[in-house]
Amino acid sequence: MGVVAGVVAALTGVGGGILFVPALTLALGLPQVTAEGTSLLAIIPVALLATFLQRRSGEVHLRAAVFVGIGAIPAAIAAAIAAHYLPELALKVVFALLMVVIAARVWMSTSSSG
C-alpha cells in the first residue's frame, strides 16, 4: 500500500494523505480519525526524504515552507482536537468533500491548459 501511494503521490504531486486515508479506512477498516493520524505519522519519513531530494535539485522554497509551516502549526493543533470530538461520519464527509474539490480543481486546471 505504501509503495503504490508513494509512487502515485510522487508522480501526481498529491499529498500522501489523499491516498493513505482512504486506503487505511477501506482496506484495513481503521476508523477515519485513526486513519488520519496514522497517515500523518506514515508520511513523516516520506516527506523528509522527498524534501531532501527536492532541495538537492533546487526545488524547495525555504521561505515559503517556513511561512506555511508556522501557520499550519496552530491550525493542525486545533484540527486534531476537533477531529477527536467530531463524529466519524462528519470527518468522512469533510474528507470526501475535500477530495471532490481537489479533483474539480485538477480537472479545471488540466482542461484549461490543454
C-alpha positions in Angstrom: 0.0 0.0 0.0 2.8 2.4 0.9 4.7 1.8 -2.3 1.8 2.4 -4.5 0.8 5.6 -2.6 4.3 6.8 -2.7 4.7 6.3 -6.5 1.3 7.9 -7.2 2.0 10.8 -4.8 5.4 11.5 -6.4 4.1 11.3 -9.9 1.0 13.4 -9.4 2.1 15.8 -6.6 -0.9 14.9 -4.4 -0.3 14.5 -0.7 0.0 11.1 0.7 -3.0 11.6 2.9 -5.3 11.7 0.0 -4.2 8.2 -0.9 -3.4 6.8 2.6 -6.6 7.8 4.4 -9.0 6.0 2.0 -6.7 3.0 1.8 -6.5 2.7 5.6 -10.2 3.1 6.1 -11.3 0.8 3.2 -8.5 -1.8 3.1 -7.7 -2.0 6.8 -11.0 -0.9 8.3 -9.5 1.7 10.5 -11.8 4.4 11.9 -11.5 7.8 10.0 -9.7 9.6 12.8 -7.2 6.8 13.3 -6.6 6.6 9.6 -5.9 10.3 9.5 -3.4 10.1 12.5 -1.8 7.0 11.0 -1.4 8.7 7.7 0.2 11.8 9.3 2.8 9.6 11.1 3.5 7.5 8.0 4.1 10.5 5.8 6.9 11.9 8.0 9.8 9.8 6.6 8.4 10.2 3.1 8.2 14.0 3.5 11.7 14.2 4.9 13.3 12.1 2.1 11.3 13.9 -0.6 12.3 17.3 0.8 16.0 16.3 0.9 15.9 15.1 -2.8 13.9 18.2 -4.0 16.1 20.5 -2.0 19.2 19.0 -3.6 17.7 19.7 -7.1 16.8 23.3 -6.1 13.0 22.7 -6.0 12.3 23.8 -2.4 11.5 27.4 -1.5 12.6 27.5 2.2 11.0 30.8 3.0 7.6 29.7 1.7 7.9 26.4 3.5 8.7 28.1 6.8 5.8 30.6 6.3 3.3 27.8 5.5 4.7 25.5 8.2 4.5 28.1 11.0 0.9 29.0 10.0 -0.1 25.3 9.9 1.0 24.6 13.5 -1.9 26.2 15.3 -4.3 25.0 12.7 -3.1 21.4 13.0 -3.4 21.5 16.7 -7.0 22.9 16.5 -8.0 20.4 13.8 -6.5 17.4 15.7 -8.5 18.4 18.8 -11.7 18.9 16.7 -11.2 15.6 14.9 -11.1 13.8 18.2 -14.5 15.1 19.2 -16.3 15.1 15.8 -18.4 12.1 14.8 -16.7 9.8 12.3 -19.4 10.5 9.7 -18.6 14.2 9.8 -14.9 13.5 9.3 -15.7 11.2 6.3 -17.9 13.8 4.7 -15.4 16.6 5.2 -12.6 14.4 3.7 -14.8 13.4 0.8 -15.8 17.0 0.1 -12.1 18.0 0.1 -11.3 15.2 -2.4 -14.1 16.4 -4.7 -12.9 20.0 -4.5 -9.3 18.9 -5.3 -10.5 16.7 -8.2 -12.5 19.6 -9.6 -9.6 22.0 -9.4 -7.2 19.5 -11.0 -9.8 18.8 -13.7 -10.3 22.6 -14.4 -6.6 23.3 -14.5 -6.0 20.4 -16.8 -8.8 21.3 -19.2 -7.9 25.0 -19.3 -4.2 24.3 -20.1 -4.8 21.6 -22.7 
